């Protein structure tokens, strides 16, 4: 028998970069949402009306749904027994050997099964290793089923979920027809279009999307290295290629390709395809090797043990405050290995060791643009300072 339902939705991992914007969006549609998480500090912050990270457009919605009393938080996992829909939005990282860490995800369900029943709809929002969804029925015990499990992968760009949840089609799959139908109905509250696919198609679509982007960025970074070795500026070649020529229009600029998703999901495909995903492996070598390339090029011109290098931008992408897996830190470590004095600065991330961009520029012999934050477009750097600007964000005449 189904237990009493206090909430419409409980989101497990509800205070993270995926769960919180999703919860806000559903609460903004009038649903009664509870965010379950283990982060007490974040829970207190959210309940006070403050976002724990940058998410554009989220703060006014947060204040509204708190005022309307249809957004709640909980630190008690048993809260999942009090809802119709359970959405899983926890992180699914890879280990130090670049293999997917599936155990923690499966162990979560071993804990959840004490509190859930087969009348509920369980929606997986996390990125999962292929066939993980099928394994969940074994953990939950088939005898107590059928379990209504849907897989609806998130595909938003971090920092812009509130906007993109309205605009992007939602992929919806389910282990049962009921799970798929109910999940499609729920997500239709946010998006004007849902696309019904099989579980296997949804699992691969998510991984393929991020691997495709990762490979695109790797091509740009490889082109940058080739052009640099040839004595040509890659960005000028790129501009000549894309101007009025639609077939090259999607060619990205060069730059650090990092964060908690693109490399991780590419490596999940490598593992799933028995280490035969050669394009993905090559992309990893190129993107992760870019900091080393920059340092080696600098060593050809400078004795780095006698230089001061400033890195502008420590987050993994522009105009957000998330430093997870940022390659700016890898760059700093390599420079320090060669005896370099290194300074860090960022416009969005906060750290007591960071200095202002003005002080960094004044103190450095070499400045490297780690992330193309919009605030850097007007920065002024003296001609005597050697500037490395893969993104080509510094205007001409300021270098």
SULPE-V758033 format. One record per residue. N is the residue number from 1. RES is the residue in one small letter. OMEGA is omega in whole degrees, 0 to 359 (999 if undefined). BURIAL is 1 if it has 24 or more other C-alpha atoms within 12 Angstrom, else 0. D_CENTER is the distance of its C-alpha to the mean C-alpha in Angstrom with 1 decimal. Layout:
<<N:RES:OMEGA:BURIAL:D_CENTER> <N:RES:OMEGA:BURIAL:D_CENTER>>
This chain:
<<1:x:180:0:38.6> <2:x:179:0:35.5> <3:x:181:0:35.1> <4:x:184:0:35.2> <5:x:178:1:32.1> <6:x:184:0:31.2> <7:x:171:1:27.8> <8:x:184:1:26.6> <9:x:165:1:23.1> <10:x:179:1:21.8> <11:x:178:1:18.0> <12:x:191:1:17.5> <13:x:190:1:14.6> <14:x:180:1:15.3> <15:x:179:1:14.4> <16:x:184:1:10.7> <17:x:176:1:7.8> <18:x:186:1:8.6> <19:x:185:1:12.2> <20:x:177:1:13.5> <21:x:179:1:13.0> <22:x:179:1:14.3> <23:x:177:1:17.1> <24:x:182:1:18.0> <25:x:178:1:18.3> <26:x:178:1:20.5> <27:x:179:1:22.5> <28:x:176:1:23.0> <29:x:176:1:24.7> <30:x:179:1:27.1> <31:x:179:1:25.9> <32:x:191:1:26.4> <33:x:173:1:23.1> <34:x:179:1:22.6> <35:x:176:1:19.4> <36:x:179:1:20.1> <37:x:177:1:18.4> <38:x:183:0:20.0> <39:x:183:0:18.9> <40:x:181:0:22.2> <41:x:178:0:21.4> <42:x:180:1:18.5> <43:x:179:1:20.8> <44:x:180:0:23.5> <45:x:181:0:21.5> <46:x:181:1:20.3> <47:x:176:1:24.0> <48:x:178:0:25.2> <49:x:181:0:23.3> <50:x:175:1:20.8> <51:x:180:1:17.0> <52:x:178:1:15.5> <53:x:181:1:12.7> <54:x:173:1:12.5> <55:x:188:1:12.2> <56:x:180:0:14.7> <57:x:186:0:17.6> <58:x:190:1:16.9> <59:x:178:1:19.7> <60:x:178:0:22.7> <61:x:178:1:21.6> <62:x:180:1:21.1> <63:x:181:1:24.6> <64:x:185:0:26.0> <65:x:173:1:25.0> <66:x:179:1:26.1> <67:x:180:0:29.3> <68:x:177:0:29.8> <69:x:174:0:29.1> <70:x:169:1:26.9> <71:x:183:1:23.8> <72:x:174:1:24.4> <73:x:177:1:22.8> <74:x:174:1:24.0> <75:x:185:1:23.8> <76:x:184:0:26.1> <77:x:181:1:24.8> <78:x:179:0:28.1> <79:x:180:1:26.9> <80:x:179:1:25.5> <81:x:188:1:29.2> <82:x:185:1:29.7> <83:x:175:1:27.6> <84:x:181:1:27.8> <85:x:172:1:24.2> <86:x:178:1:21.8> <87:x:181:1:18.1> <88:x:183:1:16.1> <89:x:179:1:12.5> <90:x:178:1:12.2> <91:x:178:1:9.8> <92:x:187:1:11.3> <93:x:170:1:11.2> <94:x:182:1:13.6> <95:x:184:0:16.7> <96:x:178:0:18.4> <97:x:179:0:19.9> <98:x:174:0:16.8> <99:x:181:1:17.9> <100:x:177:1:16.0> <101:x:185:1:16.8> <102:x:189:1:18.1> <103:x:183:0:20.8> <104:x:179:0:19.0> <105:x:180:1:17.7> <106:x:179:1:21.3> <107:x:176:0:22.9> <108:x:181:1:21.2> <109:x:174:1:23.2> <110:x:177:0:26.3> <111:x:183:0:26.0> <112:x:190:1:25.4> <113:x:177:1:28.4> <114:x:190:0:30.8> <115:x:186:1:29.8> <116:x:179:1:29.0> <117:x:188:1:31.4> <118:x:172:1:31.5> <119:x:182:1:32.0> <120:x:175:1:28.5> <121:x:180:1:25.6> <122:x:182:1:22.6> <123:x:177:1:19.4> <124:x:177:1:16.6> <125:x:180:1:13.2> <126:x:171:1:11.3> <127:x:184:1:10.8> <128:x:172:1:14.2> <129:x:183:1:16.4> <130:x:181:1:19.1> <131:x:177:0:22.0> <132:x:182:1:20.4> <133:x:179:1:21.2> <134:x:181:1:24.8> <135:x:185:1:25.0> <136:x:181:1:24.4> <137:x:178:1:27.8> <138:x:180:0:29.5> <139:x:182:1:28.0> <140:x:178:1:29.0> <141:x:183:0:32.4> <142:x:182:0:33.5> <143:x:180:0:36.8> <144:x:184:0:35.3> <145:x:3:0:33.5> <146:x:178:1:32.8> <147:x:184:1:29.3> <148:x:184:1:27.5> <149:x:176:1:23.9> <150:x:174:1:21.6> <151:x:182:1:18.4> <152:x:187:1:16.3> <153:x:175:1:12.8> <154:x:182:1:10.2> <155:x:185:1:9.3> <156:x:171:1:8.3> <157:x:184:1:6.9> <158:x:182:1:5.5> <159:x:185:1:9.0> <160:x:183:1:10.9> <161:x:182:1:10.7> <162:x:180:1:14.4> <163:x:188:0:15.5> <164:x:176:1:13.8> <165:x:177:1:14.8> <166:x:191:1:18.3> <167:x:187:0:18.1> <168:x:171:1:16.3> <169:x:180:1:18.4> <170:x:175:1:17.4> <171:x:184:1:17.9> <172:x:177:1:20.3> <173:x:181:1:22.0> <174:x:175:1:24.1> <175:x:173:1:26.4> <176:x:177:1:29.1> <177:x:179:0:30.1> <178:x:180:1:30.1> <179:x:180:1:26.5> <180:x:182:1:25.4> <181:x:181:1:27.7> <182:x:179:1:26.8> <183:x:178:1:23.0> <184:x:179:1:23.8> <185:x:180:1:26.0> <186:x:184:1:23.5> <187:x:175:1:20.7> <188:x:174:1:23.4> <189:x:182:1:23.6> <190:x:187:1:20.4> <191:x:179:1:20.5> <192:x:183:0:23.6> <193:x:171:0:22.9> <194:x:181:1:22.0> <195:x:181:1:22.3> <196:x:180:1:23.9> <197:x:175:1:23.3> <198:x:177:1:24.2> <199:x:183:1:22.0> <200:x:179:1:22.0> <201:x:180:0:21.1> <202:x:180:1:18.1> <203:x:181:1:16.8> <204:x:180:1:17.4> <205:x:179:1:16.2> <206:x:182:1:12.6> <207:x:178:1:12.8> <208:x:182:1:14.9> <209:x:182:1:12.7> <210:x:177:1:9.9> <211:x:179:1:12.9> <212:x:179:1:14.7> <213:x:181:1:12.4> <214:x:179:1:12.3> <215:x:177:1:16.0> <216:x:180:1:16.6> <217:x:179:1:15.2> <218:x:178:1:17.3> <219:x:179:1:20.3> <220:x:181:1:20.1> <221:x:176:1:19.8> <222:x:176:1:22.8> <223:x:179:1:24.7> <224:x:181:1:24.2> <225:x:179:1:25.7> <226:x:180:0:28.5> <227:x:180:0:29.4> <228:x:180:0:29.4> <229:x:180:0:31.8> <230:x:180:0:33.9> <231:x:182:0:34.2> <232:x:178:0:32.4> <233:x:182:1:29.5> <234:x:185:1:26.8> <235:x:178:1:25.7> <236:x:175:0:29.4> <237:x:180:1:29.5> <238:x:180:1:26.4> <239:x:178:0:27.9> <240:x:181:0:31.1> <241:x:190:0:29.4> <242:x:183:0:27.5> <243:x:178:0:30.2> <244:x:183:0:31.9> <245:x:188:0:30.7> <246:x:184:0:28.3> <247:x:178:0:27.7> <248:x:189:0:25.9> <249:x:183:0:24.1> <250:x:179:0:20.6> <251:x:183:1:20.9> <252:x:168:1:18.2> <253:x:177:1:19.2> <254:x:177:1:18.8> <255:x:181:1:16.5> <256:x:180:1:14.1> <257:x:188:1:11.3> <258:x:181:1:8.9> <259:x:188:1:5.7> <260:x:188:1:5.0> <261:x:192:1:4.9> <262:x:178:1:7.6> <263:x:182:1:10.1> <264:x:184:1:9.9> <265:x:175:1:10.5> <266:x:180:1:13.0> <267:x:174:1:14.8> <268:x:177:1:15.0> <269:x:176:1:16.9> <270:x:180:1:19.0> <271:x:182:1:20.0> <272:x:182:1:20.8> <273:x:174:0:22.8> <274:x:178:0:24.9> <275:x:179:0:23.6> <276:x:177:0:24.9> <277:x:191:0:21.8> <278:x:178:0:23.1> <279:x:178:1:21.1> <280:x:179:1:17.8> <281:x:178:1:19.6> <282:x:179:1:21.0> <283:x:178:1:17.7> <284:x:181:1:16.5> <285:x:181:1:19.8> <286:x:184:1:19.6> <287:x:180:1:16.1> <288:x:180:1:16.6> <289:x:183:1:20.2> <290:x:176:1:19.8> <291:x:178:1:20.2> <292:x:179:1:23.3> <293:x:180:1:24.6> <294:x:181:1:24.5> <295:x:180:1:26.3> <296:x:177:0:28.9> <297:x:177:0:29.6> <298:x:181:1:30.2> <299:x:178:0:32.5> <300:x:184:0:34.7> <301:x:187:0:35.5> <302:x:166:0:35.2> <303:x:189:0:36.2> <304:x:178:1:32.9> <305:x:180:0:34.8> <306:x:185:0:36.5> <307:x:173:1:33.7> <308:x:184:1:31.3> <309:x:176:1:27.8> <310:x:177:1:25.5> <311:x:178:1:21.7> <312:x:178:1:20.5> <313:x:184:1:16.8> <314:x:177:1:15.0> <315:x:183:1:11.4> <316:x:175:1:8.9> <317:x:187:1:9.3> <318:x:168:1:12.2> <319:x:169:1:13.3> <320:x:184:1:10.7> <321:x:185:1:11.6> <322:x:182:1:8.8> <323:x:185:1:10.4> <324:x:176:1:8.7> <325:x:179:1:9.9> <326:x:179:1:11.1> <327:x:176:1:13.9> <328:x:178:1:16.1> <329:x:177:1:17.0> <330:x:177:1:18.0> <331:x:180:1:20.1> <332:x:180:1:21.7> <333:x:180:0:22.7> <334:x:178:1:24.3> <335:x:180:1:26.2> <336:x:177:0:27.5> <337:x:180:0:28.7> <338:x:175:1:30.9> <339:x:183:0:32.3> <340:x:170:1:30.5> <341:x:188:1:30.2> <342:x:175:1:26.6> <343:x:177:1:25.5> <344:x:174:1:22.0> <345:x:176:1:21.2> <346:x:182:1:18.4> <347:x:186:1:18.7> <348:x:179:1:16.1> <349:x:181:1:15.4> <350:x:178:0:18.5> <351:x:182:0:20.3> <352:x:179:0:24.1> <353:x:179:0:24.3> <354:x:174:0:22.9> <355:x:180:1:25.6> <356:x:180:1:25.9> <357:x:179:1:25.3> <358:x:180:1:29.1> <359:x:179:0:30.1> <360:x:181:1:27.8> <361:x:181:1:29.3> <362:x:185:0:32.8> <363:x:191:1:32.4> <364:x:170:1:30.9> <365:x:181:1:32.7> <366:x:176:1:29.5> <367:x:178:1:26.4> <368:x:177:1:23.2> <369:x:182:1:20.5> <370:x:182:1:17.3> <371:x:182:1:15.1> <372:x:176:1:16.8> <373:x:182:1:16.7> <374:x:180:0:19.1> <375:x:182:0:21.5> <376:x:183:1:22.3> <377:x:182:0:23.9> <378:x:183:0:27.1> <379:x:179:1:27.2> <380:x:181:1:30.6> <381:x:182:1:30.9> <382:x:181:0:34.5> <383:x:182:0:35.8> <384:x:181:0:36.6> <385:x:177:0:33.0> <386:x:184:1:31.4> <387:x:171:1:28.1> <388:x:186:1:25.4> <389:x:181:1:23.3> <390:x:186:1:21.4> <391:x:184:1:19.8> <392:x:182:1:23.4> <393:x:179:1:22.5> <394:x:183:1:25.6> <395:x:178:0:28.5> <396:x:178:0:31.6> <397:x:178:0:34.3> <398:x:181:0:32.1> <399:x:999:1:31.4>>
